Amino acid sequence: MISHYNHTNRWISSFRGIWGWDDSYIYIGNMERGVDVISVADKKLDFTLRSEHMTAIPCRFDAHQKEVGMLAGATSGGQVYIWTAS
């Protein structure tokens, strides 16, 4: 089991994690306006994606099926953030 802090109040949509492109990582938002990248093999948090431009908590995600490394995250307020592999 992988522990993840997901306590939200009634103003935030519940978190929904997604599998990455090769099913080795799970991407899920956190309460600190970041995206937790969880390693399935190690069963632990590998790292967190952060940006000073992110002003809300991301709760929904989708990975582009044909562009490996492109991840979109949306907030309950309608903002969308996109990460790309560099």
Backbone as numpy.savetxt, mean C-alpha at the origin, in Angstrom:
# Nx Ny Nz CAx CAy CAz Cx Cy Cz
1.58 -15.86 10.46 0.74 -14.69 10.46 1.63 -13.45 10.46
1.21 -12.45 9.70 1.93 -11.19 9.62 1.09 -10.12 10.29
1.64 -9.47 11.30 0.91 -8.45 12.04 0.95 -7.13 11.28
-0.20 -6.44 11.24 -0.28 -5.13 10.59 -1.26 -4.27 11.37
-0.83 -3.06 11.76 -1.70 -2.14 12.49 -2.72 -1.56 11.51
-3.98 -1.92 11.69 -5.00 -1.47 10.75 -6.22 -0.88 11.46
-6.04 -0.39 12.67 -7.15 0.22 13.39 -7.48 1.57 12.75
-8.68 1.70 12.23 -9.11 2.96 11.62 -10.34 3.46 12.35
-10.60 4.74 12.20 -11.83 5.27 12.77 -12.91 5.26 11.69
-14.05 5.80 11.97 -15.16 5.69 11.03 -15.02 6.57 9.81
-14.05 7.47 9.77 -13.89 8.38 8.63 -12.95 7.84 7.57
-12.30 6.73 7.85 -11.33 6.16 6.91 -11.84 4.81 6.42
-11.74 4.59 5.13 -12.12 3.28 4.58 -11.17 2.22 5.11
-11.64 0.99 5.20 -10.77 -0.09 5.68 -9.66 -0.36 4.67
-8.52 -0.81 5.19 -7.38 -1.12 4.33 -7.64 -2.40 3.55
-7.20 -2.41 2.31 -7.26 -3.61 1.48 -5.92 -3.79 0.81
-5.22 -4.83 1.21 -3.92 -5.11 0.62 -4.06 -5.84 -0.70
-3.01 -5.77 -1.51 -3.00 -6.50 -2.79 -1.69 -7.27 -2.91
-1.72 -8.32 -3.71 -0.52 -9.07 -4.04 0.25 -8.30 -5.09
1.59 -8.39 -5.04 2.43 -7.76 -6.05 2.44 -8.55 -7.34
3.32 -8.18 -8.25 3.35 -8.74 -9.59 3.74 -10.21 -9.61
4.63 -10.63 -8.72 5.06 -12.04 -8.72 4.65 -12.75 -7.43
3.70 -12.19 -6.71 3.15 -12.77 -5.47 4.18 -12.93 -4.36
5.29 -12.20 -4.41 6.27 -12.29 -3.34 6.11 -11.16 -2.32
5.29 -10.16 -2.64 5.05 -9.05 -1.72 3.56 -8.73 -1.65
3.17 -8.18 -0.51 1.82 -7.65 -0.32 1.97 -6.15 -0.08
1.14 -5.36 -0.72 1.14 -3.90 -0.57 -0.12 -3.50 0.17
0.05 -2.72 1.25 -1.10 -2.28 2.04 -0.78 -0.93 2.68
-1.78 -0.07 2.76 -1.58 1.25 3.36 -1.40 1.17 4.86
-0.86 2.24 5.44 -0.74 2.31 6.89 -1.25 3.65 7.40
-1.41 3.77 8.69 -1.99 4.97 9.29 -1.03 6.16 9.27
0.20 5.97 8.83 1.18 7.06 8.80 1.40 7.58 7.39
0.40 7.44 6.53 0.44 7.94 5.15 1.56 7.31 4.33
1.66 6.01 4.43 2.66 5.27 3.68 2.09 3.98 3.16
2.90 3.26 2.40 2.52 1.96 1.86 3.49 0.92 2.41
2.98 0.00 3.20 3.82 -1.07 3.73 4.00 -2.15 2.67
5.25 -2.55 2.47 5.58 -3.62 1.54 6.00 -4.82 2.39
5.16 -5.84 2.39 5.36 -7.00 3.26 5.88 -8.17 2.44
7.00 -8.75 2.88 7.58 -9.91 2.22 6.82 -11.16 2.64
6.32 -11.90 1.66 5.59 -13.13 1.95 6.55 -14.21 2.43
7.73 -14.29 1.81 8.71 -15.33 2.17 9.23 -15.13 3.59
9.54 -13.87 3.95 10.10 -13.59 5.28 9.03 -13.36 6.34
7.77 -13.17 5.89 6.64 -12.91 6.79 6.90 -11.72 7.70
7.40 -10.62 7.08 7.66 -9.40 7.85 7.60 -8.19 6.93
7.49 -7.03 7.56 7.52 -5.78 6.82 8.91 -5.59 6.23
8.99 -5.44 4.92 10.28 -5.28 4.25 10.69 -3.81 4.22
9.78 -2.94 3.79 10.03 -1.50 3.81 8.70 -0.77 3.62
8.74 0.55 3.72 7.55 1.38 3.57 7.81 2.45 2.52
6.90 2.56 1.55 6.97 3.63 0.55 6.37 4.89 1.16
7.09 6.00 1.07 6.61 7.27 1.62 6.86 8.39 0.61
6.08 9.46 0.75 6.27 10.65 -0.08 5.80 11.86 0.70
6.55 12.96 0.58 6.13 14.20 1.24 4.90 14.79 0.57
4.57 14.31 -0.63 3.39 14.80 -1.35 2.11 14.13 -0.88
2.23 13.00 -0.20 1.05 12.27 0.24 0.46 12.95 1.47
-0.78 13.43 1.35 -1.41 14.16 2.44 -2.56 13.40 3.09
-2.80 12.18 2.66 -3.88 11.38 3.22 -3.44 9.92 3.29
-4.24 9.12 3.95 -3.92 7.71 4.16 -4.42 6.88 2.98
-3.52 6.17 2.27 -3.97 5.34 1.15 -4.61 4.05 1.66
-5.74 3.69 1.09 -6.44 2.50 1.58 -6.76 1.49 0.48
-6.71 1.90 -0.78 -6.98 0.99 -1.90 -5.81 1.04 -2.88
-5.46 -0.13 -3.43 -4.30 -0.21 -4.32 -4.61 -1.06 -5.54
-3.82 -0.82 -6.59 -3.85 -1.67 -7.77 -2.48 -1.63 -8.42
-2.02 -2.78 -8.87 -0.73 -2.90 -9.55 -1.00 -3.05 -11.04
-0.29 -2.27 -11.86 -0.48 -2.33 -13.30 -0.05 -3.71 -13.79
-0.91 -4.35 -14.56 -0.64 -5.73 -14.99 0.48 -5.84 -16.01
0.65 -4.83 -16.85 1.66 -4.91 -17.90 2.91 -4.11 -17.60
2.83 -3.17 -16.69 3.99 -2.34 -16.31 4.44 -2.75 -14.92
5.32 -3.74 -14.84 5.80 -4.20 -13.55 6.52 -3.05 -12.85
6.16 -2.80 -11.61 6.76 -1.72 -10.85 5.89 -0.49 -10.74
4.73 -0.48 -11.39 3.82 0.66 -11.30 2.67 0.30 -10.36
2.54 1.10 -9.31 1.55 0.86 -8.26 0.74 2.13 -8.06
-0.58 2.01 -8.01 -1.46 3.14 -7.74 -2.14 2.93 -6.40
-2.23 3.99 -5.62 -2.91 3.94 -4.33 -3.90 5.08 -4.23
-5.09 4.81 -3.72 -6.14 5.83 -3.61 -6.54 6.02 -2.15
-6.98 7.22 -1.84 -7.46 7.54 -0.50 -8.98 7.58 -0.51
-9.58 7.56 0.66 -11.04 7.63 0.74 -11.55 9.00 0.30
-10.67 10.00 0.24 -11.06 11.34 -0.21 -10.93 11.55 -1.71
-10.53 10.51 -2.45 -10.46 10.60 -3.89 -9.10 10.94 -4.47
-8.07 11.07 -3.65 -6.73 11.32 -4.16 -6.12 10.01 -4.65
-5.35 10.08 -5.73 -4.66 8.91 -6.26 -3.17 9.22 -6.34
-2.35 8.30 -5.85 -0.90 8.43 -5.89 -0.34 7.28 -6.70
0.70 7.55 -7.49 1.29 6.51 -8.33 2.78 6.41 -8.03
3.24 5.17 -7.83 4.66 4.89 -7.64 5.14 4.11 -8.85
6.36 4.40 -9.29 6.95 3.65 -10.39 8.34 3.20 -9.99
8.77 2.09 -10.56 10.13 1.60 -10.31 11.10 2.54 -11.00
12.19 2.85 -10.32 13.17 3.76 -10.95 14.45 3.05 -11.27
